Amino acid sequence: MKEHDARATSGKPAPLIADRSDGRDNNFNLIRILAAGGVLVSHAYPLSWGGAVGQPFESTLHGLSLGMVCVWIFFAISGFFITRSFDRKRSATSFLTARALRLFPALAMVTVITLLVAGFLLTQAPPAVFWSQAGEFFVRNMLLFRIQYVLPGVFESNPYGPAVNGSLWSLSYEVTCYTGVLICGVLGLLGRKKIFATMALLFLVVYAVAMVVELNPRIEQLTRLGLPFLTGMVFYIWRQYIPLSWTLLAASAALAVMAWFTPLFLPVFAVSLSYTTFFAGYAETPLLLRYNKLGDYSYGVYIYAFPIQQLVVQAGVTTPVVNMAISLPFTLICAVLSWHFIEAPAMRLRRRTKVPKPIETKQAAE
């Protein structure tokens, strides 16, 4: 069936997401690094003053902090591009290989560095006690689903507590969402819009239940993070229909403002934030596109910032702004080194692996 053209029939038409999504000229690397920086800024407050201190915007956004807003941005972007990744190759093996190479080499490196610095320079515990737990710390943090945040004798007197790398919590949820994409792809649901729409509606039902009924905390968190991720998936699957329109942007912002007075604020805000992210990501601004020449440093910033900020606090800095000022340059240095020497080389390995024959999936006529 011929795709419906959602653009206006008179005047200059608004571009569709599909018009901008095939190439690499976009602003998502810049958006991701800004989001990672936002997490650093948000964490500076509780790390400096203690966990009882709220993060920026929590009181304004119904408990949603600046850091969580930035995590939602990450999940919306991931939902779109991870879905595109499977859709273009339709190979479970190549999909899993790509995701593993993107995530785990840098995670392994930051975990090893954390253990070495903590074990030889920071810990107040006896060496035998510290190193007896080092192996478990590495394995659990690489598996992600039973993350170990504490090491013996490390950061125990810090205001926030002894958490070594509290940012890793979101990675397990991201991997869970990746698994959802894989399942949908293998079952052929990414190309069967009606069935996928039904699945999306079922997710919304679960989300609604989680709003009124106390469920397992992990399930509740997965629904909150899953909504922006699902929104990104929807934007990809229906990219031929969704315009990048100033009118739609203003309407989504207005809906979020109106929803602020209702219990629906968080889900409405998640969708509005996701649309705003893609509107900005595909905005044609040549000056901003120059950032792409540098690299994607966002993952490195995200996984290195927390331990560096904790180290700054242990050095005696208990002012959030000063923590940001000191932590940011050191975090950027680690992120740049991680990208050029770990992440980018690991991603290039994908080209050396043999790509299996794509999975044959039945595509329903739309």
DRENDO-1510 file (C-alpha; in Angstrom, 1 decimal, always signed):
<recs>
REC; n; res; u; v; w
REC; 1; MET; +0.0; +0.0; +0.0 .
REC; 2; LYS; +1.3; +3.4; -0.9 .
REC; 3; GLU; +2.5; +5.4; +2.1 .
REC; 4; HIS; +0.2; +8.3; +3.1 .
REC; 5; ASP; +1.9; +11.7; +2.8 .
REC; 6; ALA; +1.2; +13.5; +6.1 .
REC; 7; ARG; +2.7; +16.7; +4.8 .
REC; 8; ALA; +0.6; +19.8; +4.1 .
REC; 9; THR; -0.8; +20.2; +0.6 .
REC; 10; SER; -0.2; +23.9; +0.5 .
REC; 11; GLY; +2.7; +26.1; +1.5 .
REC; 12; LYS; +6.0; +24.7; +2.5 .
REC; 13; PRO; +5.4; +21.2; +3.8 .
REC; 14; ALA; +6.8; +20.1; +7.1 .
REC; 15; PRO; +9.4; +17.4; +6.7 .
REC; 16; LEU; +8.6; +13.9; +7.9 .
REC; 17; ILE; +10.9; +12.0; +10.2 .
REC; 18; ALA; +11.4; +9.6; +7.3 .
REC; 19; ASP; +12.8; +12.5; +5.2 .
REC; 20; ARG; +15.6; +13.1; +7.7 .
REC; 21; SER; +16.3; +9.6; +9.2 .
REC; 22; ASP; +18.1; +7.8; +6.4 .
REC; 23; GLY; +21.4; +9.8; +6.6 .
REC; 24; ARG; +23.8; +10.6; +9.4 .
REC; 25; ASP; +23.4; +14.3; +9.4 .
REC; 26; ASN; +21.6; +14.9; +12.7 .
REC; 27; ASN; +22.2; +16.4; +16.1 .
REC; 28; PHE; +21.7; +13.3; +18.3 .
REC; 29; ASN; +25.4; +13.0; +19.3 .
REC; 30; LEU; +25.2; +16.6; +20.6 .
REC; 31; ILE; +21.9; +15.9; +22.4 .
REC; 32; ARG; +23.3; +12.8; +24.0 .
REC; 33; ILE; +26.4; +14.6; +25.4 .
REC; 34; LEU; +24.2; +17.4; +26.7 .
REC; 35; ALA; +21.9; +14.8; +28.4 .
REC; 36; ALA; +24.9; +13.0; +29.9 .
REC; 37; GLY; +26.1; +16.4; +31.2 .
REC; 38; GLY; +22.7; +17.0; +32.6 .
REC; 39; VAL; +23.0; +13.8; +34.6 .
REC; 40; LEU; +26.3; +15.0; +36.0 .
REC; 41; VAL; +24.7; +18.3; +37.0 .
REC; 42; SER; +21.8; +16.6; +38.6 .
REC; 43; HIS; +23.9; +14.2; +40.6 .
REC; 44; ALA; +26.2; +16.9; +42.0 .
REC; 45; TYR; +23.5; +18.0; +44.5 .
REC; 46; PRO; +22.8; +14.7; +46.4 .
REC; 47; LEU; +26.5; +13.7; +46.1 .
REC; 48; SER; +27.6; +16.9; +47.7 .
REC; 49; TRP; +24.9; +17.4; +50.2 .
REC; 50; GLY; +23.4; +13.9; +50.8 .
REC; 51; GLY; +20.6; +11.8; +49.5 .
REC; 52; ALA; +17.9; +13.7; +51.3 .
REC; 53; VAL; +18.6; +16.7; +49.1 .
REC; 54; GLY; +16.5; +16.8; +46.0 .
REC; 55; GLN; +17.9; +17.1; +42.5 .
REC; 56; PRO; +17.0; +20.0; +40.2 .
REC; 57; PHE; +13.4; +20.1; +38.9 .
REC; 58; GLU; +12.1; +17.4; +41.3 .
REC; 59; SER; +9.6; +19.7; +43.0 .
REC; 60; THR; +8.5; +21.2; +39.7 .
REC; 61; LEU; +8.1; +18.1; +37.6 .
REC; 62; HIS; +6.2; +15.9; +40.1 .
REC; 63; GLY; +9.3; +14.1; +41.4 .
REC; 64; LEU; +11.0; +13.9; +38.0 .
REC; 65; SER; +14.6; +15.2; +38.4 .
REC; 66; LEU; +16.8; +16.7; +35.8 .
REC; 67; GLY; +18.8; +13.5; +35.7 .
REC; 68; MET; +15.8; +11.4; +35.0 .
REC; 69; VAL; +14.6; +13.8; +32.3 .
REC; 70; CYS; +18.0; +13.2; +30.6 .
REC; 71; VAL; +17.7; +9.4; +31.1 .
REC; 72; TRP; +14.3; +9.6; +29.4 .
REC; 73; ILE; +16.0; +11.4; +26.5 .
REC; 74; PHE; +18.5; +8.6; +26.2 .
REC; 75; PHE; +15.7; +6.0; +26.1 .
REC; 76; ALA; +13.7; +7.8; +23.5 .
REC; 77; ILE; +16.7; +8.1; +21.2 .
REC; 78; SER; +17.6; +4.4; +21.8 .
REC; 79; GLY; +14.1; +3.3; +21.1 .
REC; 80; PHE; +14.3; +4.8; +17.6 .
REC; 81; PHE; +17.8; +3.9; +16.6 .
REC; 82; ILE; +17.9; +0.4; +18.2 .
REC; 83; THR; +14.7; -0.4; +16.3 .
REC; 84; ARG; +16.2; +0.9; +13.1 .
REC; 85; SER; +19.3; -1.2; +13.8 .
REC; 86; PHE; +17.3; -4.4; +13.8 .
REC; 87; ASP; +15.0; -3.4; +11.0 .
REC; 88; ARG; +17.9; -2.7; +8.6 .
REC; 89; LYS; +19.7; -6.1; +9.2 .
REC; 90; ARG; +17.0; -8.3; +10.6 .
REC; 91; SER; +19.6; -10.6; +12.1 .
REC; 92; ALA; +19.5; -11.5; +15.7 .
REC; 93; THR; +23.2; -12.4; +15.7 .
REC; 94; SER; +24.3; -9.1; +14.2 .
REC; 95; PHE; +21.9; -7.2; +16.5 .
REC; 96; LEU; +23.2; -8.8; +19.6 .
REC; 97; THR; +26.8; -8.4; +18.5 .
REC; 98; ALA; +26.3; -4.7; +17.8 .
REC; 99; ARG; +24.6; -4.1; +21.1 .
REC; 100; ALA; +27.3; -6.0; +23.1 .
REC; 101; LEU; +30.2; -4.3; +21.4 .
REC; 102; ARG; +28.6; -0.9; +22.1 .
REC; 103; LEU; +27.9; -1.5; +25.7 .
REC; 104; PHE; +30.2; -3.9; +27.4 .
REC; 105; PRO; +33.9; -3.1; +26.4 .
REC; 106; ALA; +33.6; +0.5; +27.9 .
REC; 107; LEU; +31.7; -0.9; +30.9 .
REC; 108; ALA; +34.4; -3.5; +31.5 .
REC; 109; MET; +37.1; -0.8; +31.3 .
REC; 110; VAL; +35.4; +1.6; +33.7 .
REC; 111; THR; +34.8; -1.3; +36.1 .
REC; 112; VAL; +38.4; -2.4; +36.0 .
REC; 113; ILE; +39.7; +1.2; +36.5 .
REC; 114; THR; +37.3; +1.7; +39.4 .
REC; 115; LEU; +38.6; -1.5; +41.1 .
REC; 116; LEU; +42.2; -0.5; +40.6 .
REC; 117; VAL; +41.8; +3.1; +41.8 .
REC; 118; ALA; +39.6; +2.0; +44.7 .
REC; 119; GLY; +41.8; -0.9; +45.7 .
REC; 120; PHE; +45.1; +0.8; +45.6 .
REC; 121; LEU; +44.3; +4.5; +46.4 .
REC; 122; LEU; +40.9; +4.8; +48.1 .
REC; 123; THR; +39.9; +1.9; +50.3 .
REC; 124; GLN; +40.2; +2.0; +54.0 .
REC; 125; ALA; +39.5; -1.7; +54.3 .
REC; 126; PRO; +42.3; -4.3; +54.6 .
REC; 127; PRO; +43.5; -5.4; +51.2 .
REC; 128; ALA; +42.4; -9.0; +51.7 .
REC; 129; VAL; +38.8; -7.8; +52.5 .
REC; 130; PHE; +38.7; -5.5; +49.5 .
REC; 131; TRP; +40.1; -7.8; +46.9 .
REC; 132; SER; +38.0; -10.7; +48.1 .
REC; 133; GLN; +35.0; -8.8; +46.8 .
REC; 134; ALA; +36.6; -7.4; +43.6 .
REC; 135; GLY; +35.7; -10.4; +41.5 .
REC; 136; GLU; +32.1; -10.4; +42.5 .
REC; 137; PHE; +31.9; -6.6; +41.9 .
REC; 138; PHE; +33.2; -7.0; +38.4 .
REC; 139; VAL; +31.0; -10.0; +37.5 .
REC; 140; ARG; +27.8; -8.5; +38.9 .
REC; 141; ASN; +28.3; -5.1; +37.3 .
REC; 142; MET; +29.0; -6.7; +33.9 .
REC; 143; LEU; +25.9; -8.8; +34.2 .
REC; 144; LEU; +24.0; -5.6; +35.1 .
REC; 145; PHE; +20.9; -7.2; +36.6 .
REC; 146; ARG; +22.4; -7.5; +40.1 .
REC; 147; ILE; +24.6; -4.5; +40.2 .
REC; 148; GLN; +26.9; -4.1; +43.1 .
REC; 149; TYR; +27.3; -0.4; +44.0 .
REC; 150; VAL; +29.5; -0.7; +47.1 .
REC; 151; LEU; +33.1; -1.7; +47.7 .
REC; 152; PRO; +34.7; -2.2; +51.1 .
REC; 153; GLY; +36.1; +0.9; +52.7 .
REC; 154; VAL; +35.3; +3.2; +49.7 .
REC; 155; PHE; +33.4; +6.5; +50.0 .
REC; 156; GLU; +31.9; +5.4; +53.3 .
REC; 157; SER; +32.1; +8.9; +54.8 .
REC; 158; ASN; +30.8; +10.7; +51.7 .
REC; 159; PRO; +27.5; +12.6; +52.2 .
REC; 160; TYR; +25.6; +10.5; +49.7 .
REC; 161; GLY; +27.0; +7.2; +51.0 .
REC; 162; PRO; +29.4; +4.6; +49.6 .
REC; 163; ALA; +27.9; +4.1; +46.2 .
REC; 164; VAL; +30.8; +3.8; +43.7 .
REC; 165; ASN; +28.9; +4.2; +40.4 .
REC; 166; GLY; +25.2; +4.9; +40.9 .
REC; 167; SER; +24.6; +5.7; +37.2 .
REC; 168; LEU; +24.8; +2.1; +36.2 .
REC; 169; TRP; +21.3; +1.3; +37.4 .
REC; 170; SER; +19.7; +2.4; +34.1 .
REC; 171; LEU; +21.8; +0.1; +31.9 .
REC; 172; SER; +19.9; -3.0; +33.0 .
REC; 173; TYR; +16.6; -1.4; +31.9 .
REC; 174; GLU; +18.1; -0.4; +28.6 .
REC; 175; VAL; +19.2; -4.0; +28.0 .
REC; 176; THR; +15.7; -5.1; +28.8 .
REC; 177; CYS; +14.3; -2.7; +26.3 .
REC; 178; TYR; +16.8; -4.0; +23.7 .
REC; 179; THR; +15.5; -7.4; +24.4 .
REC; 180; GLY; +12.0; -6.2; +23.6 .
REC; 181; VAL; +13.2; -4.9; +20.3 .
REC; 182; LEU; +14.9; -8.2; +19.5 .
REC; 183; ILE; +11.7; -10.2; +20.4 .
REC; 184; CYS; +9.5; -7.9; +18.2 .
REC; 185; GLY; +12.0; -8.1; +15.4 .
REC; 186; VAL; +12.4; -11.9; +15.4 .
REC; 187; LEU; +8.6; -12.2; +15.5 .
REC; 188; GLY; +8.2; -9.8; +12.6 .
REC; 189; LEU; +6.2; -7.3; +14.6 .
REC; 190; LEU; +8.3; -4.3; +13.5 .
REC; 191; GLY; +6.8; -4.6; +10.0 .
REC; 192; ARG; +3.3; -5.4; +11.1 .
REC; 193; LYS; +1.9; -2.1; +12.3 .
REC; 194; LYS; -1.5; -3.2; +13.4 .
REC; 195; ILE; -0.1; -6.0; +15.7 .
REC; 196; PHE; +2.6; -3.7; +17.0 .
REC; 197; ALA; +0.0; -1.0; +17.8 .
REC; 198; THR; -1.9; -3.6; +19.8 .
REC; 199; MET; +1.2; -4.5; +21.7 .
REC; 200; ALA; +1.9; -0.8; +22.4 .
REC; 201; LEU; -1.7; -0.4; +23.7 .
REC; 202; LEU; -1.2; -3.4; +26.0 .
REC; 203; PHE; +2.0; -1.7; +27.4 .
REC; 204; LEU; -0.1; +1.5; +28.0 .
REC; 205; VAL; -2.6; -0.6; +30.0 .
REC; 206; VAL; +0.3; -2.0; +32.1 .
REC; 207; TYR; +1.6; +1.6; +32.5 .
REC; 208; ALA; -1.9; +2.7; +33.7 .
REC; 209; VAL; -2.1; -0.2; +36.2 .
REC; 210; ALA; +1.3; +0.8; +37.6 .
REC; 211; MET; +0.0; +4.3; +38.2 .
REC; 212; VAL; -2.7; +3.1; +40.5 .
REC; 213; VAL; -1.5; -0.2; +41.9 .
REC; 214; GLU; +1.7; -0.9; +43.7 .
REC; 215; LEU; +3.7; -3.3; +41.6 .
REC; 216; ASN; +7.2; -4.7; +41.8 .
REC; 217; PRO; +9.5; -1.7; +41.9 .
REC; 218; ARG; +11.5; -3.0; +38.9 .
REC; 219; ILE; +8.3; -3.4; +36.9 .
REC; 220; GLU; +7.2; +0.1; +37.8 .
REC; 221; GLN; +10.6; +1.6; +36.8 .
REC; 222; LEU; +10.5; -0.4; +33.6 .
REC; 223; THR; +7.2; +1.1; +32.6 .
REC; 224; ARG; +8.5; +4.6; +33.3 .
REC; 225; LEU; +11.6; +4.1; +31.2 .
REC; 226; GLY; +9.8; +1.9; +28.7 .
REC; 227; LEU; +7.4; +4.7; +27.7 .
REC; 228; PRO; +10.0; +7.0; +26.1 .
REC; 229; PHE; +11.7; +4.0; +24.6 .
REC; 230; LEU; +8.4; +2.8; +23.1 .
REC; 231; THR; +7.7; +6.3; +21.9 .
REC; 232; GLY; +11.1; +6.2; +20.0 .
REC; 233; MET; +10.1; +2.8; +18.5 .
REC; 234; VAL; +6.7; +4.3; +17.4 .
REC; 235; PHE; +8.5; +7.3; +15.8 .
REC; 236; TYR; +10.6; +4.9; +13.8 .
REC; 237; ILE; +7.9; +2.5; +12.7 .
REC; 238; TRP; +5.5; +5.3; +11.7 .
REC; 239; ARG; +8.3; +7.7; +10.5 .
REC; 240; GLN; +6.6; +8.1; +7.1 .
REC; 241; TYR; +3.6; +9.7; +8.9 .
REC; 242; ILE; +5.0; +11.8; +11.6 .
REC; 243; PRO; +5.9; +15.4; +10.6 .
REC; 244; LEU; +8.7; +17.5; +12.3 .
REC; 245; SER; +6.4; +20.4; +12.7 .
REC; 246; TRP; +6.6; +23.5; +14.8 .
REC; 247; THR; +2.8; +23.3; +15.2 .
REC; 248; LEU; +3.0; +19.8; +16.5 .
REC; 249; LEU; +5.9; +20.7; +18.8 .
REC; 250; ALA; +3.9; +23.6; +20.3 .
REC; 251; ALA; +0.8; +21.4; +20.7 .
REC; 252; SER; +2.8; +18.7; +22.5 .
REC; 253; ALA; +4.3; +21.3; +24.8 .
REC; 254; ALA; +0.9; +22.8; +25.5 .
REC; 255; LEU; -0.5; +19.3; +26.3 .
REC; 256; ALA; +2.3; +18.7; +28.8 .
REC; 257; VAL; +1.7; +22.1; +30.5 .
REC; 258; MET; -2.0; +21.3; +30.8 .
REC; 259; ALA; -1.3; +17.8; +32.0 .
REC; 260; TRP; +0.8; +19.2; +34.8 .
REC; 261; PHE; -2.4; +19.7; +36.8 .
REC; 262; THR; -3.4; +16.1; +36.4 .
REC; 263; PRO; -2.1; +12.6; +37.3 .
REC; 264; LEU; -1.3; +12.2; +33.6 .
REC; 265; PHE; +1.6; +14.6; +33.6 .
REC; 266; LEU; +4.4; +12.1; +33.6 .
REC; 267; PRO; +3.3; +10.0; +30.6 .
REC; 268; VAL; +2.2; +13.1; +28.6 .
REC; 269; PHE; +5.5; +14.8; +29.4 .
REC; 270; ALA; +7.4; +11.6; +28.4 .
REC; 271; VAL; +5.8; +11.7; +24.9 .
REC; 272; SER; +6.2; +15.5; +24.6 .
REC; 273; LEU; +9.9; +15.3; +25.6 .
REC; 274; SER; +10.5; +12.5; +23.1 .
REC; 275; TYR; +8.9; +14.5; +20.3 .
REC; 276; THR; +11.0; +17.5; +21.2 .
REC; 277; THR; +14.1; +15.4; +21.2 .
REC; 278; PHE; +13.5; +14.2; +17.7 .
REC; 279; PHE; +12.5; +17.7; +16.5 .
REC; 280; ALA; +15.8; +19.0; +17.8 .
REC; 281; GLY; +17.7; +16.0; +16.6 .
REC; 282; TYR; +16.7; +16.4; +13.0 .
REC; 283; ALA; +16.7; +20.2; +12.9 .
REC; 284; GLU; +18.9; +21.3; +10.0 .
REC; 285; THR; +21.5; +23.5; +11.7 .
REC; 286; PRO; +24.8; +23.2; +9.9 .
REC; 287; LEU; +26.7; +24.8; +12.8 .
REC; 288; LEU; +25.5; +22.1; +15.2 .
REC; 289; LEU; +26.3; +19.3; +12.8 .
REC; 290; ARG; +30.0; +20.1; +13.2 .
REC; 291; TYR; +29.9; +18.4; +16.6 .
REC; 292; ASN; +29.6; +15.0; +14.8 .
REC; 293; LYS; +33.2; +15.3; +13.7 .
REC; 294; LEU; +34.3; +14.8; +17.3 .
REC; 295; GLY; +32.7; +11.6; +18.3 .
REC; 296; ASP; +30.0; +10.2; +20.6 .
REC; 297; TYR; +31.3; +10.9; +24.1 .
REC; 298; SER; +28.0; +10.6; +25.9 .
REC; 299; TYR; +28.3; +7.0; +27.1 .
REC; 300; GLY; +31.7; +7.7; +28.5 .
REC; 301; VAL; +30.5; +10.8; +30.3 .
REC; 302; TYR; +27.6; +8.8; +31.7 .
REC; 303; ILE; +29.6; +5.9; +33.1 .
REC; 304; TYR; +32.6; +7.9; +34.4 .
REC; 305; ALA; +30.9; +10.9; +35.9 .
REC; 306; PHE; +29.5; +9.4; +39.1 .
REC; 307; PRO; +32.7; +7.8; +40.5 .
REC; 308; ILE; +34.7; +11.0; +39.6 .
REC; 309; GLN; +32.1; +13.1; +41.4 .
REC; 310; GLN; +32.3; +10.9; +44.4 .
REC; 311; LEU; +36.1; +11.2; +44.3 .
REC; 312; VAL; +35.8; +15.0; +44.2 .
REC; 313; VAL; +33.5; +14.9; +47.2 .
REC; 314; GLN; +35.9; +12.7; +49.1 .
REC; 315; ALA; +38.6; +15.3; +48.4 .
REC; 316; GLY; +36.6; +17.8; +50.5 .
REC; 317; VAL; +34.4; +19.5; +47.9 .
REC; 318; THR; +30.9; +19.7; +49.2 .
REC; 319; THR; +29.5; +22.5; +46.9 .
REC; 320; PRO; +27.5; +21.2; +43.9 .
REC; 321; VAL; +28.7; +23.9; +41.5 .
REC; 322; VAL; +32.3; +23.4; +42.4 .
REC; 323; ASN; +31.8; +19.7; +42.1 .
REC; 324; MET; +30.5; +20.2; +38.6 .
REC; 325; ALA; +33.4; +22.5; +37.6 .
REC; 326; ILE; +36.0; +20.0; +38.8 .
REC; 327; SER; +34.4; +16.8; +37.7 .
REC; 328; LEU; +33.3; +17.8; +34.2 .
REC; 329; PRO; +36.8; +18.2; +32.7 .
REC; 330; PHE; +38.1; +15.0; +34.2 .
REC; 331; THR; +35.0; +13.2; +33.1 .
REC; 332; LEU; +35.3; +14.5; +29.5 .
REC; 333; ILE; +38.9; +13.4; +29.4 .
REC; 334; CYS; +37.9; +9.9; +30.4 .
REC; 335; ALA; +35.0; +9.9; +27.9 .
REC; 336; VAL; +37.2; +11.1; +25.0 .
REC; 337; LEU; +39.8; +8.4; +25.8 .
REC; 338; SER; +37.0; +5.8; +26.2 .
REC; 339; TRP; +35.5; +6.7; +22.8 .
REC; 340; HIS; +38.7; +6.7; +20.8 .
REC; 341; PHE; +40.5; +3.8; +22.4 .
REC; 342; ILE; +37.6; +1.5; +23.5 .
REC; 343; GLU; +34.2; +2.3; +22.1 .
REC; 344; ALA; +35.0; +3.2; +18.5 .
REC; 345; PRO; +37.5; +0.3; +18.0 .
REC; 346; ALA; +35.0; -2.1; +19.5 .
REC; 347; MET; +32.2; -0.9; +17.2 .
REC; 348; ARG; +34.5; -1.3; +14.2 .
REC; 349; LEU; +34.7; -5.0; +15.0 .
REC; 350; ARG; +31.2; -5.4; +13.8 .
REC; 351; ARG; +32.4; -5.0; +10.3 .
REC; 352; ARG; +34.8; -7.9; +10.7 .
REC; 353; THR; +32.1; -10.3; +11.9 .
REC; 354; LYS; +30.4; -12.5; +9.4 .
REC; 355; VAL; +26.8; -11.3; +9.0 .
REC; 356; PRO; +24.4; -14.2; +8.9 .
REC; 357; LYS; +21.5; -14.4; +6.5 .
REC; 358; PRO; +18.7; -12.1; +7.5 .
REC; 359; ILE; +15.8; -13.6; +9.4 .
REC; 360; GLU; +12.8; -14.1; +7.1 .
REC; 361; THR; +9.8; -12.5; +8.6 .
REC; 362; LYS; +6.3; -12.3; +7.2 .
REC; 363; GLN; +5.5; -8.6; +6.6 .
REC; 364; ALA; +1.8; -7.8; +6.7 .
REC; 365; ALA; +0.4; -5.5; +4.1 .
REC; 366; GLU; -0.2; -2.0; +5.5 .
</recs>
